[in-house]
Amino acid sequence: MTGGLGGSAGSSHDLTRQLEEPTAKSDTGAEADRERLRSQLKVRVLESLASQGLRVEQGRCTLEVADKAAVRALHQQARAAWIERAWPALERHERRLLRCFAAGSEVEPGRIAPRLVQVTRGSEEELLFRYARLTWSIPVSPGYGRRLRYLVVDEHNGKLIGLFGLGDPVFALAPRDRWVGWDVTNRQARLRHVMDAFVLGAVPPYASLLCGKLVAMLATSTQVQRAFALKYGGQHGRISQRSFDGRLALLTTTSALGRSSLYNRLRYGGRRVYEPVGSTSGSGEFHFSNGLYAELIAYAQEYCAPSAKHTAWGNGWRNRREVIRRVLGDLGLSQDLLYHGVEREVFVAPLASNAREFLRGEQEQLEPGGASAFDLFEHFRTRWLLPRAQRIASYREFDPVSLRLGGEALTHGR
C-alpha cells in the first residue's frame, strides 16, 4: 500500500522494521541511526500531508481547496488504510454480509418498519456493523471506552437501514462545554452522563430516503437510554471509584463534512432534536491515519518517553494525538500540524428538559424526556419518508454489489 507516505510499500515497511529490530552499536552509531531515521520520517510526514492535498503554512495544515469534495478526498488515504487493516478479517464474510443490504427493488417506503438491534461482541451483528461502517466515504473510528452500538433493521425485508454507535466523549470539547456551562470540576464529575455518537447514518438505498435522519432520531430514543442504564448502571469509575447510576443526559456528535444537512432542521415535539452549538477547532489525527501512524508509534516507542498516567490506567501514551505530538516535536516539526483545518459542526441532543442544569450539578434529578422508537419513526414517516419517496425514484436503482470492499482492498495493497 502506497497510502500517503510518499513512497512504496516496501520503503514504509523497511522504516518500521528498522525501528523495531534491536541493534548492538556504539553510542555514536546509535545516534547516527536515530538521526537518519529522524530525517527519513520527517520527509515522510511532509510528503504524506502534501499527497493528501494539505499545505503546511506557519506550522499548520490548510486544505488547498476547501469544499466538501476536497474534504472527502482528504479522507481517502485514511479510509483505504482502515479497509486494508480490516479486510483480512472480513474477506471470507463479504458475500454473506452484502446480502444484508437491500437492493432498491426490495425497499417499499410505505412498509418500512425499523427495529433497533443492539450489537454484542463477537456476534454476526458486530461483523455487519464493522463492515457497514467501512462503506462510509470517510474513515470512522471504532469508538473508545464505553460503547453502545446498534443496527437499524427494516423488519419488512430484514435488510439494514443504518447504524449508530455511542462511545465515551472527549474530555474537553469547547462548544459542548460552553453550551452546558461547565467548569472543570462539574465536567469531571458529570461527563459520564454524556455519550458521543462516533458513527451514525443510513446505508444505501435507505440513505436516499433521508433515513439518516431516522437513525439520528432513534439514537435519542428511550430504548437506547434504558439500554445504557442497564449496561453501565452500577459500575464503579476506575479513578473515582464512585458507583454510576446509569443516567444518560446528553448525546453529542459532529458533522462529517463541515455543515450538516442531516442534523439541521431535525425536529420532534416542537423542538430541535440536535442543537448546533459551534464548530471544532479543525484539529485531530485522521490525516496521520493513512499508514503513517504505525511508523510514528514505532519511533515513539523506541526514542520517546511516554507520558505518566494514573496508576489505575497503567503506563504508556494517553492517546494517538499525544504520540503524534511528541514525535512531531522530536522530528523538529510543529506540533500544530495536528491542525488539519477541517472544522466540523458540533451538535448536542439533550435527553431531558433540564439536561444542562443536571450536568452543571444544579439539579440532582433528570426530568423525564425522550420518545419511543415507535413514536419517533411515525413522525419521521409522515414528515420526511413518504414525501421524499414521492419525489424521487433513484433509490430503486441501487445494487448492493456496488458496496463491495474487496475491490478497494485489492486496489490499495492486496
N, C-alpha and C positions, 0 to 999 in steps of 0.2 A: 504494500500500500504506500503510495506516494504521499497522500494526505496533504498537509500544508507545511511539510518540513523542509521544502526547498531542495530535496534530494531523493535518491532512490530508496526503496525499502531496505536494501542492504546497508546503505550508509547509516540509516536510522538505527537499525538493529546492531550494527557494529559499535556505534557510540554507546548504546545501552549496555552491550556486552563488556566494553572496556571499563565501564563504571562498576560493573558487578564482579569482574574477575579479580581475585586477590593477587597482589604482587609483592615481591620482596625486593625493594630497591632502597638505595640510599636516600636520605632526606632530600638531597639535591635532585635526584632523579624523580622522586615522587612529586616534588614541587613543579618540576618541568612538565610532568604528565598532567598535573592539575591545571597548569596554565594552558596547555594545549587543549585539554577538554573544555576549559572555560571559554577559550576563543572559539572553538567549534560550536559549542552550544549557544553562544551569543549570536553567531551568524545564523544558526538555525531558527532562533526565536525571531529575529528580524525578517528573515526570508518567509517564515510561516505567516507572520502578520501581513506582509506585503501580498502574499499569494491569496489571502482572504479578502483583499480589497480594502485593507486598513492602511492608513498613512500615519506615520509617527510624527507628531508635531508637539514640541515643547514637553516631551516626556509622556505624552498621552496619545492614544489612538483615536483617529477620526475616520469615519467612512468617507471614501472618495465620492460616493453617490448616496445620498440619504433618502431612500424611499423604501417601501415595503419589499419590492423586488430585490433591492440590494441587501436588505436585512436577511431575506431568505437565502440569498446566495452566500452571505457571510456564514450562515449556519451549516452549509452543505458539507464542508470538510469534517466538522464535528459530528454531524449526523452519520456520515459514511463510516467514521471511526466507531461510533456506537454500534452500527449494524455489523461491522466486521467482528467486533468483540462478541456480540450476541449470537451471531449466525451459527457457529458450531453446535450450540445447544438447541437451536430452533430448526435446523435444516431438515431433520427427519420428520418434523411435525408440520411443516408448512402446508402440505397438501390438505391435511385434515383441518388445520386452523382456518384456511381460506374458505372452507365450507361453512364457517360460522358467520361470514359476511354475506349480505343479501345481494342478489342481482337486482337491478332496477325493476325488473318484471315481477319480482316477488314482494314488492312493497305496495301495500294498499293503504294510502293515508287515512281513510275513514275507519280502518280496522286496526291501526297501530295501538298496541296495548303494552306500555313499558313496565318492566319488572326489575327491581333492584336485586342484584346478586352480589353478595359480599364475597370478596376474593380471600381465600385462605392459602397459607403457604403450602407449596408442593402440589397444588391441585391443578386440574385441567384449566380451571378459570384463571389461575395465575399465568399459565402458559399463554393463554389468549390475551390476557392483559399486557404481558410483556411484548407479545408480537404486535398487538394493535398500536401500542404507543410508539413503536418504531416506524409506523407508517406516517406519523406526523411529519410535516415539512421542516420542522426544527427539532433538534435533539431534546429529549425530555428526561429530566432527572428521575431516577427511581424513587426519590424521596429519602428522608432521613428520620431517624429516631422512631417515634410513634407513627404508625401508618394505618390508615383505614382505606381500603381500595374496593371499588365497586365496578361491576359491569352493568350496563343498562341494556336489557334484552327485550326484544319485541315478542311478546307471548303469541302473537298471531302466527308468526312464521318461525320462531325460535332463533332469529338472527340478531346480531349485535347492532344496537343503536349507537352506543357510545360508552364512555368510561370516565371515571374520575378517581383521583387519589388524593387523600388528605394526609399531610405529614407535619412534622414539627416546624413551626415558623422560625425565621431568623430572629436572633435576639434583638437586633436594632434595625428598624425599618422606619425611617423618618416620617413619611406620610401617614403611616398607620399610627405611629406613636403620637403625632400631633393631633390626629383625629380623636384618639382615645383621651388625650390629655395626660399622658403618663409621665411620671417622674421615674427615676431609675429604680427606686425602692418598690413602687407599685408594679412596675413592669416585671421585675424579678419575681415578685410574689404571685402575679396573676397571669403571666404569659402562658401557663399550662392550660388555661381555659380558651386558648386560641389555637386553631389549626390552619394550615395553608394548603390550598389546592395546587399541588405541584404539577398535576396534569388534569385536564378537563376538556371534554369536547365530544363531538359526534364523529362517526366514521361514515364514509360514503356507503350508500346513496342517501342516508338519512341526513347527512350534513347539508345537502341541497334543500332539504325541507325545514331548515332552521332548527334542527333538533339539538344543536349545540346549546341553544337557549334552554331547552328542556333539561338537558343534563346539568346545566348550571343551577337551575331551579331545584332539581332533585337533590343536589348536594346539600341544600339547606333544609331538607325535609325532617320531620320529626322522627322518621325511621332511622335516619343517619345519626341524629342526636342520641337516640336511645342506644344504638349500637356502640357509639363512642363511650357512653356511660357504662355499658355492660363490659366493654373490653378494658377500659382503663380506670374505672372507679375502684377505689380501694388500694390502688398501687401506691407505693412509697417512693418519693423522689430520691434519686441516688445521692444527691448533695444535701437537700433539705431534710430528708428522712421524714417528711410530713406525708400523711395519707391524703390522696387526691379523691375528691368527691365525684368526679366524672362529669361535671357540668361543662358544657360547651357553649360559649357565649358569642364567639365571633369566628368567621372564616375570612381569610384574606386570599387574594390571588393577584397575579399581574398579567397583563396582556402579552401576547407573544410577539406582536409586531406593532409596536407603538400604540396608537389609539385603538381601542377595541370596539368592534361593531357587535360583539357577542353580548357583552355585559351592559352596554349603554341602552337606555330606554327599556330595560327589563324590569317590569313592574308586576306586583301582585298585591291585592288588597289595598290599592291606592297608594302604595309606597314603592320606592326602589328596592329591589332585592339586593343589588350590589351598588354601593355608592362609590363614585370615583373620588379619591382623596389626594391625588397628586401623582407624581412620577418618580421612578427610581433615578439614581444619580448617573446611570449609564456605566456602572462598574460590574465586574463579575469575572468568571474564568472560562466561559464556554469557548472563547477564541484560543484557549490553550488545550482544548479537549479533542483535538484532531489527531492525536497520537503523540503529540509533543509532551504531554504531561508525564508520560512514562519516563522520558529522559530527565525531566525536571525532578521528579521524585527520586530517581536513581542517583542523581547528582546530590540532592539534599541529604539523602541517607548516607552518602559517602563523605561529604565535606561540610555539612551544615549541622549545627547543634539544634536539636528540636526544642521547642518552647516548653517550659514547665507546665504541667497540667495538674488539676486537682487529683489527689490520690485515689478518689473514687472512680476516676476515668482511666487511670493509667498514664504512662508516659508516651510522648510522641508529639505528632503535629495535631493541632486542633482541627484543621480543615484544609481543603485543597488550596484555598486562597492564601492561607498562611505559608504553605510550601512555595507557591509561585512567587509571593512577595519576597521571601527570604532568598530564593535562588536568583531572582532578578537583581536584587541588591548585590549579591556576591559576584554576578557577572558584570557589574558596572552599568547596569541598565536601570532606568527609572522604575520604581515600584508602581508608579501611576500608569504603567502600561496595562494594569488591570482595568483601567477605564477604556471601554470599547466604544463609548459614545452612543450606544443603543438604549435610549430611555424607554422604559415600559410604564404604562399606566397602572397604577395601584388601585385595587378595589377592596372594599370591606363589605361583608354581609353580616349585619348584626342579627343574631338569632333570638334576641329578646329586646323588648322596647327600652329596657334600661341597661343595655349591654355596656355602654360607656361608664355609667355610674358604678356598675358592678366591677368592671375592670379597674377602675380607679380606687376601689376599696371603699367607696362612699355608701354602698348598699350591699348587704350580705345575701339577699335573695334575688334570684333572677325571675323576672316576670315571665309567665308562660308565653311562648312565642313559637313561630314556625307553623307550617301547614303540612298536611299529609301528602305523600307522593301522589295519591289519587287526586286530591283537590288541585295540586299544582299542575298535574297533567291536564285535567279538564279545562283549566284556564288557558294553558298553552295551546290545547287543541283548537279552541274557538278563536283565540286571539291571533295565533301565528300559523299553526299547522295547516288547517283547512284552507284559509285564504291563500297561503303560499302554494299549495297543491293545485289550486285552480289557475294560478298564474303561470306556472312552469311545468314542463314535462321532461326536462333534460335528465332528471334523476332516473327515468325509466331505461336509459341507455347504458347505465353503469354495469361493468363486468368486474367481478371481484378479482379476476386474474390480473388486472392492472395493478393490484396492490402487492404483487409478489416481491419479496425482498431478495430472493435467490439471485436474480439477475444483478441487483445492486451489489450484493456481497461479492459476486464473481467479478463484477466490474472494478470493485475497489480493493482487489488484492487476492482473490481466491483463484 
